Amino acid sequence: MDPIVTPIIAAGYYWHLPILILVISLVYSATRHDDWKIISIEAYRWGVRMLSFLGMIGLILYIITLLP
């Protein structure tokens, strides 16, 4: 396959990422708390943590690809 076309095809995988992060953070928070207000606050916190972690991994991998 042409290297330029490959990222375009692979970009479809990333559409599921926000839904997956939302579901994981909601389920994890719901296993720890009973009140919906606390569950939503904790789900938001876990979502931010996961996005930060995945963003750092993506940034590190991008920097590695730029190295000669």
GINOR-V712676 format. One line per field, one symbol per residue. phi: phi as a letter, one per 40 degrees, with the letter a starting at -180 (. if undefined). A space follows every 50 residues. Layout:
phi->???
This chain:
phi->.ccccdcccccccccccccccccccccccccbbbcccccccccccccccc cccccccccccccccccc
